[in-house]
Amino acid sequence: MNLYFNQRLAKNYHSKSQIIRVLSETWVTENGYCPNCSEQPLTEFANGQPVADFYCAHCNEQYELKSKKAKLSNIVNDGAYKTMIERINSKDNPSFFFLTYSKAYAVNNFLIIPKHFFTPDIIMKRKPLSVTAKRAGWVGCNIDLRKVPESGKVFLVKDQKIMDKESVTQQFQKTLFLRTQSIESRGWTLDVWQCIDRLDAQFSLNQVYAFADELQLKHPENNHVKDKIRQQLQVLRDKGIIEFISRGHYQKLY
């Protein structure tokens, strides 16, 4: 994998956004691969595709690419809020590649967040554009990566270090069980998973119970939060995310 963009491809472009689009998309085409099945290369959709940028011809996974010349941040700008929510709730929403690059046009980070980690909860609604704006009233959104469990951030390149392809695929596939859940059930699983992320490698049931009030605020319709916590710990244990080590005590497996 070559971490440098081919800058010669940009010689006929003048717009910065067009230059980065061409350089980053070409880099992914030439160096990227499908995290779900490891097939290479990925195929670009025709220009104007409203849903995604790339797809895997082998397993049909779809991917959208977001590139930025900066450090990897927790808040990522996206497009229209309504469109994003509709995509999350659809069956053909893509997974997201996030790529950051340096001033020297070298890839610093390249990661994927699988689509099953996208719930309405991680989409932040921005204020409507003012009445004086060209698109007055338009409402955009941001993606809040802080609300994605660490296991949902699958790095292909991290701090300019190329990650092992087999490990990438294993990490991606380990969370596919989330796709079989409803949006509501998945929301609960991810919320409890995030709480676990904030604890040490070994943790107790009582430590997770300490998040009960926080989870109650997220799920005001549920009056049995502790029961739901135990249920989600069981789900995560069955899927190999955590393991039971003794009564009321668990160990992270990631």
N, C-alpha and C positions, 0 to 999 in steps of 0.2 A: 504494500500500500504506500503510495507516494503522497506525502502530506502537503505538498505544495500545489497551488493552483497553477494552471497553464495560462499565464498572463497574455500570451500571444493571441489568445482567442478574443481578447477584448479590444483589439486595435481598431475595429470598425464601429465601436460604440462610444458614446459620449456621456450618456446618462449614468450616474453612479449606480442607480438601482438596476439598470439593465446590465451593466458590467458585472455586478455581483451575482445577479441571477444567472448569467451565462457561465461565469467561472465556477460558481458553487454547484449548479446543476450538472455541468460537465464533469466536475470532480466526483460527484456521487455516482454518475453513470459509469465512470472509469474505475473507481476505487471502492464503491459501496457494494454491499451484498444484502441479501434478505436475512434479517435476524431470525426469522421464523424457520427457515429451512436451509440457510447457508448458501443458497444458489447465487451465482454471480454470472453476468451483471444484472442489475435492475433495468427495467425498461421505462423510458419516459413516455408519459401520456402526450397526446397531441396538444399543442398550445390552446389555451382556452378551456381546458378541462376544469369544470367548476368544483370538483371534489378533491382531487389529489394530483401529485406531480409524477409519482413513479408507481410501478406495480411489478410484482414478481410473476413472471410467466409460468413458473413452476407451481406455486401454491396460491396465486391470486391475491396475496396480501397487497394492500395499497398504502402508500406513504405520501405525506406532505412534508416539504422541506422548508425550514425557517433558518435563515442565516443572519449572522450579526458580527460586526467587527468590535468585539468587546469581550469582557469576561462573562462567563456563564452566570446569568442572573436568575433570581427566583420568579421575577415577573416578566412575562413575554407579551409584547403587543401582538394583537391579532386583529381580525376584521370586524364585521358586523356582529353584534351580540346575538340578535335573533337568528341569524344564519348559523352561528356556531352552536347554539342550543339545539337547533333542528338537526344539525349534523350529528351531535352527540347521541341524540335519541333515534337516529336512523340505523339501519342494519349495515349500510355500506360506508360508514365513516372511516377515514383513514387513520393509521397511526402517524405520529409526528416525529420526524427527524429534526433535531436542533443542532446547528453547526455554528461554532464560533471560530473566528480566524484572527490572525495577527496583522500588523501593519505590513509585514513581509508577505502577506497572502499565503500563510501557512495555517493549516488546520490545527487548532488547539484542542478543541473538544468536538466530538461527534457522537451523539447519543440518540436513542429512540425512547419515546414513551409510548408503549402499546396503547391502542385505542380503548382497551377495556379499563384503563385507569382514568379515562375522561368521564367525569360526571358533571352535572350542572354546578356542583359545589365548587369546582376549581375554576370556574369561569367568572371573572369579575366584570360587572357591568360598569362601563364608563359613563360619565355625564354626557347628555346630548350636546351636540354642537350648537353654538349660539345662533341666534336668529340672523346674525350678520354673516355667518359662515356660508360658503358656497353650497355645502350640503347641510343646511340648517335642520336641526332636529335629529340628525343621524346619530345612532348610538353604537359605539364600538365596544370592544371588550379586551381584557387581558387574561392570560392564562397564568394561574397562580401555582407554580411548581412546588411551593411549600406544602401543598395539600396532597402531593403524590408521595406515597411511601417510597423509601429509598430503593426497594427492590423493583420499583416500577421505572427507575431511571437506568436504562441499559446502555452502558458506554461501549461504543466500538473503538473510540479514541478518547483517552482521558489525559489531559495535560500533556499532549503530544506523544503519549505512549499508546501504541497500538495494542488493543486487547485481543486475547486469544479467541478466534472465531467460534470454536466449539463451546467455550464458556459463555459467550454472548448468546448463542442459540439456546443453551440450557437454561440460562436466566430468563430469556424471553418465553420459552415454552412452559416454564414452571408456573407462570401466572395465568395461563390460558383458561384455567377453570373459571375465572371471573366472567368470561364471555357467556357462560351458561346461566349466569344469574340474571335476575331481573334488575332494572335500574335501582329499585329500592333496596333489594338484598345486597347488591354490590356496594351501594352507598354505606350500608352498615359495616360490611366487611372491611372496606377501605378506611372508614373512620376508626374502627378498633385497631386496625393495622397501624395507622398513623400514631395512635396512642402508644402502642408497643414500641414504635421507632424511638420514642422519647425516653425509653427505659433502658437499663443495662442489658447485657446479653442474657443474663439470667434474671428473671423477674417473678413476682408472685401475683396471684389472683387479686389480692387486696390492693396491690399497686395499680392494677388496671381498673379496679372498682373506684379508685380515686378520681378517675376521669368521668364518673357517672353524671355529675352535674353538667359538665361540658357536653357530653353526648345527649343529655336530656334537652339541652337548648337546641341542638341540631335536629333532634327528632321529638318535637313536643307532643306528637300524637301517640307516642309509646309510653306506657305507664309501668313497664317492666324492664327497665334499662339493664339492671344487673343480670336478669335472665338472658337478655339479648347479648350481653358481653360474654357470658359463658357459652352461648350458642356459637358466637363468632370465633371464640378461641378453639372450639371444637372443629369448626370449618378449617381454620388455619392449621390446626394440628393434622387433620386428615389430608391436607394438601401439601404437607411437608415444609411449611413455612416456619412452624415452631414445633417443639416436641415437649411432651409431658415428662418431667423428671421425678416428681414426687407430689404428694397431695398438695394442691394449691400452688405448685411451682412449675415454671416453664423455662425453656431454653430456646433462644432464637437459632435458626438454622441458616441465616443469611448474613 
